[in-house]
Amino acid sequence: MIDLTSSALEWIAVGGILTIVGVLIKFRGWTFLLAGYDEDSPVPGDVVQDMAGNSVLRVGLVVFVVGILTFVMNPPSYLGILVGAVIVLDVLRLIFRLNTWSSQGG
């Protein structure tokens, strides 16, 4: 049953905002949106722009799709926990990749 609940609107709005932020980071180079990023970092800005932009885009699209699914059907109650776990794993992957980046392996 199609029902535009506040939960569906929240998922869609947050997913849309994260997707826009991901696009700004990846394609416009707005790395200042990343908390704790320092321009003097040993990792070049274009690498951070690419890696972080991809991560934020992935999270934004997943959250947006969950919002659409919530809009179209009644998802299981554990979906929010599952999406949260996926987000945590994606952020941990990003942190690991940025901390182990080397100019030789890129």
C-alpha positions, 0 to 999 in steps of 0.5 A: 500500500502506498502511504506517504508517512513521516518516516518515508519522508525522513528517509527520502529527505535525508537521502536526498540531502546526503546525495547532494552533499556527495555530489558536491564533495566528489564533483565540485571538490567541496572537501570543507564539508568533511569534518576533520579534514585538513588541507595539509593532510598527507593524502592529496585533496583529489584522493579525499574528494574521490573516496569521500565523495563516493562514500557519501554518495553511496550512503545517500543513495541507499538511504534514498532507496530505503525511503522509496521502499518505505513509501511503497511498502511496509518494510520490516522493523529491522531495516533501520538497524540494517541500514545503520550497520551498512553506513557504519561499515562504509564509514569504517572502510573510508577511514581505513582506506584514507589512513592506509593510502600511499602514493605508490598504490594510490 
